[in-house]
Amino acid sequence: MPVSAKPLILIVDDQKEDRASLSVILANEGYPFIEASTAKEALEKVRDNASASFGPGSMAGTFAFRFRA
């Protein structure tokens, strides 16, 4: 798999509008990204090699969400 000049970003938020806002910013800056709406979905996607993730400090199904960069 070719290495991207910019890291793949995982956006994690249970609010669709918040994910959409961040998606626009990242797209405008040329960052590749994927989205998740639950902690479980995020963990599955992180395993698929996200370089960083952004999300609220706690979401349903978690006590705290750890950020990874």
C-alpha positions in Angstrom: 0.0 0.0 0.0 1.5 3.4 -1.0 2.2 5.8 1.9 0.1 9.0 1.8 1.8 12.3 2.2 -0.8 13.1 4.9 -2.0 10.6 7.6 -5.4 8.9 7.5 -7.6 10.5 10.2 -10.4 8.8 12.0 -13.2 11.1 13.1 -15.2 9.7 16.0 -18.3 11.4 17.2 -21.9 10.2 17.9 -23.2 13.5 16.4 -23.5 13.3 12.7 -23.3 17.1 12.3 -20.0 17.3 14.3 -18.5 14.6 12.1 -19.7 16.4 9.0 -18.1 19.7 10.1 -14.8 18.2 10.8 -15.0 16.2 7.5 -15.3 19.5 5.6 -12.2 21.0 7.3 -10.1 17.9 6.7 -11.2 17.5 3.1 -10.4 21.2 2.5 -6.9 20.6 3.9 -6.4 17.5 1.7 -6.5 14.9 4.6 -7.8 11.5 3.9 -10.3 10.5 6.6 -12.8 7.9 7.7 -15.7 8.3 10.2 -17.2 6.3 13.1 -20.3 7.1 15.1 -19.7 4.7 18.0 -16.8 3.7 20.2 -17.1 0.1 19.0 -17.0 1.2 15.3 -14.0 3.4 16.0 -12.0 0.6 17.6 -12.8 -1.6 14.6 -11.6 1.2 12.3 -8.5 2.0 14.3 -7.4 -1.6 13.9 -7.5 -0.9 10.1 -4.6 1.5 10.5 -5.8 5.0 11.2 -2.9 7.4 12.0 -4.9 9.6 14.4 -8.4 9.9 15.8 -10.5 12.7 17.2 -13.6 12.4 19.4 -15.3 13.5 22.6 -13.8 12.5 25.9 -16.6 10.0 26.5 -19.3 8.4 24.4 -21.9 5.9 25.0 -20.3 2.5 25.5 -17.0 3.9 26.9 -15.7 5.6 30.0 -13.1 7.6 28.1 -11.8 7.6 24.6 -8.1 7.6 24.1 -6.6 9.7 21.4 -3.9 8.3 19.3 -1.5 10.1 17.0 
